[in-house]
Amino acid sequence: MLRKLVVIVMLLALTAAGVLWGLSAPHTVPPDSLGPHTPNLDNGKTMFWAGGCASCHATPKQEDKTRLGGGLALKTPFGTFHAPNISPDPKDGIGGWNEMQFVNAMQMGTVDRMHLYPAFPYTSYTHMRVGDVRDLFAFVKTLPPVQGAAPPHELGFPFNIRRALGLWKLLFFDTSPFRPDPSKPAAWNRGAYLVNGPGHCAECHSPRNALGGIIASQRFAGGPNPVGDGWMPNITQKGIGDYSEADIAEILATGTTPSGDSVGGEMAEVVRSTAQLSAEDRAAIATYIKSLPPVEGPKPPEKK
């Protein structure tokens, strides 16, 4: 009887393992989902700067932010990730990629049926319109190729098992498209799209749980820096309620706060990108951020 029970338990365990293995499989965009498209390079450039691509992928310690040789180290509780080379170099970058590979990376977090780590914020990029993603790919292909591959990620067990990311995606990866709110003005909807899609502002300005998923009830309410030291501020009205839309737009343009200080750290790099956007897009982002209701976030540690 005991032997039969052991066999049954083993069979159940194997079945459960098989189910989990199947559920963790990478998903891709349907091959026939990309119809004819004439790239708009100006829009692709806007998506490039809105998406902050240069903030992570530009080769460190050089001024030309269009040289996307990667290599930036992103230190997280799960290990250190190194931003890859996404320049058009055919060997070390993505010069050999086709458009479908790029769309899958941006919107499904998958490349060649392999999961990408969410240190690359595809959890926000998935909400971008596919036409914008295709325009972005076309723009990136116009940038200079950069030789040299980025170092491999430094991850210990079990975080080095990419297939397990499929289960993480089941918990935290919402692929629903951005839907404008017809009750809101066009500027608000444009800002909502830029903030929640290409701008991926919540990825840094939200607290995360033990598995690295954003705590939805405290979205935009600040928390520990997910890719380094320090604390990311609460950008809801609980944190910046005394900022006007003009104040927020000014920060995005120059990095100057209402008190006359300048933003630092990762935000300084973000501003280098948002400064390249049109004044209208910065104003739209400000309109949306100013509309965020007050949310109490986690308390930053006391300064010693």
N, C-alpha and C positions, 0 to 999 in steps of 0.2 A: 504493500500500500504506500509506504514511504517512497519507494522508488518511483511509483507512478506519479506521486505528487511532485517529486523533484523534476520529472520529465515534463509535466504540465507547466510547472513554473518556468522552466527553461524555454519551452515553446512560446509561452506568453511573453517572456522577456525578449526573445528573438523577434516575435511579431511586432512588439512595441518598438523595438529598435529599427525594424524595417519601415514601420509607419513614419517614425521620426526622420529616418534617412530620406524617405520620399518627400516628406513635407519640407525638408531643408534644401531641396533642389533649387538651383538658380532659375529665375524666371526672366524671360526676355520679351521685348516688344515684338508683336507679330510681324513676320517678314514682309507681309503685304500692306503694312500700315503706313508706309511712307510713300505717298504719291509724288507726282511731279512737283518740283519746288525750284524757284529761282531765288538764289540767296540774295539777301539784302545785307551787304557788308556794313553799312552804317548802323543798322539794327544789331548786327553781330557785335560790332564794337561797343555799342551801348550795353549789351548783355555781358560782354567781357568785363567792363568796368563795374557794372551793377553786381555781377557775381563775385567780384573780388578775386578773380583768377590769379592776378599777379601777386596778391598778398601772400599766398602760399607757394605758388609754383615758380615765381621769378627766382632766378639764381641768386642766392644770398650775397650780400655785400657788393652789389653793383647797381648802378643807377638806372639802367635801361630796364624798365619793368615789363618790356615785351619779350625779353629773353627768358623763356620759360624752361630753364634747365633743371628746375627742382632742386631738392636737397635739403630744404628747410626741415629741421627736426621739430616734431610736435610731441611733447612729452605729456602723456596721459596716465591715469591710474592703471591702464591696461598694458602699457608699454610705450615705446617710442616709435612713432610713425615718421617716415621720411617722405615728404611730398615728391611725387615722381616728376620726371621730365615729360612735359606735355607739349614741347615745341614740335614743329613739323619735321624734326630729324627722323629719317626713316629707320634708323637702327636703335637709337636710344630714346627717342620720343614717340610721338603718335603719328609720324609721317606716313606710316604704312597702314593706318587705320582707315576703314571706310566709314561712311556716315552712319550706318546702322550700329557699328561698334560704339561710336561716340554717343549716339542716342541711348543705347542700352546702359552705358556707363553713367550718364547723367540722370536718366529717369528710372532705371531699374537697379542701379548699383551692381551691375554685372558686366564683366568683360570676358568674352569667349567662354561663357558658361561657368565663370568663376566669380564668387562673391567679392565685392570690394568692401573694405572696411569703412564704416560710417564716419571716420575722421575726415573723409571726403564727404561733404554734406549733400549727398544725393537724396537724403531724406527731405531736403527742401527743394533741390533742383527738380525732383520728380513732379513738382507742381507747375513747372514752367510749360508754356505752350511749346509743342514740338517744333513749330516753325521757328521760334526763337532759338531753340537748341540747335537746329540745323543752320541758322544764320551764324550762331556762335562758332560752330565747327568751321564754317567757311572762312570766318574772320581769323581764327587761330591758324589756319593753313597759310595765311598771308604773312605771318610773323617769321622772324629769322629762325632757322634751325639751329639748335644748340647741341653739341656733342657732349657725351658723358652721361652715364646712367646714375640715378640717385642711389644711395645705399639702401640695402634691404631693410624692412621693418625689424625692430628689435622687440619681439614678443615672446613671452614664455607660454607654457601650457596652462590652460587650454585655449588661450586667445590666439594661438597660432594655427588653430584648426579652422580654416575658412568655411568649411561646410556648415559649421555650427552657426555661422551668421544667418543661415536660412531660417533657423528657429528664432533668432533675434529679430529678423525682419517680420516674422509672423506676429510678434508682440508690439513692435514699434514702428513699422514701416507702412505709412499710409500713402498709397499711390493715387488717391483721388485727385482729379484735376482742379485747378483754381476756378472758382465760379464767382463772377462779379456779383455784388449785391445791388440789385436794381433800385433799391431805395436810397442808395448813396450816390453822391456826385462822381463824375468821371475821375477827378483828381484823387479822391479817396480810393477808388477802385484801382487806379494805377499805382498808388502808394502801397495798397494792400498786396498787390501782385509782386511788386519789386521787393518788399520786405519779406514776404513769406515764400517767394520763389527764388529768383536769382540772388537776392540780397542775403538770404539765409540768416537774418539777424537773430532769430530765436536760438540758433545753434550755439551761440556763445552767451546770450543774455538770458538763459533759462537754467534752472537747476536740473540736475539729472539724478536718477535713482542708481542703485548699486549695479545695475546691468548696463548703465550708460544711456538709458532712454530718457528723453525729456519728460519732466513731470508736467503733464498737460494743465493741471489746475494752477500752476505757477509760471506759465509761459510768459516770457519777457520780464520776469520778476527778479532777474539777476541770480548770481550764485558763483561758486568757485570757477575760476578760469578752467575750461575743459581741456585746454592744450598748453598748460603752463602754470606759473605761479600767479598769485594775485586774485582779485575779485572783480567780476563783471557786474556793472551797475544795473539796478532795476530801472528799466526804461518805460514802465507803465506810469500812470499819473501818480502812483504812490511814490515813485522815485524821482520823477522829473516834472511834477505837477506845476512847478513854478516856471518852467520853460515855455515860451511861446512857440508857435510854429516857425516864426522867423528865427528864433534862437536855435532850434533844431536844424533848420536849413543852413544856418551859418556854421554850425559845427561840421556838417557834412561837406561844406565848401572849403573851410579853412582850418578846422580843428580847434577853433577858438570858442570857449565856453562863455556864458553870460557874465561870469565873474572875471573874465580876462585871462584865465588859465588856458593852457593848450592840452589837448588829449595826448595820452602817451600809450606805450605798449602796442598791443595788436591794433587798437583803435586808430593809432596814428597811421598804420599801414592801410587800414580801411579807408581813411579819409583821403589818402593818396589816390584811391580808386574813385570814391564818390565825388571828389573834386572834378573828375573828368566828365561827370554826367551833366546833362543840361540843367539849368536853373529850374525848369519846370518839373523835371523828375525829382530833384532834391526837394522841391516844395511839396510834391505829391507824397514823398516818403514822410516828410514832416507832418503833413495833414493826417496821415494814417497813424503815425506813432502818437501824435497828440490825442488821438481819439481812443487810445487803449485805456480801458477802465483801470482804476487803481487795484493792484494786486499785491498782497503782502508776500514778500519773498523771504528766503532764509536770511538769517542775520549774519553779516560778515564777522569774522573773528576780530576781537579787540586788538588794537595796535599796541605793541609792547613798547 
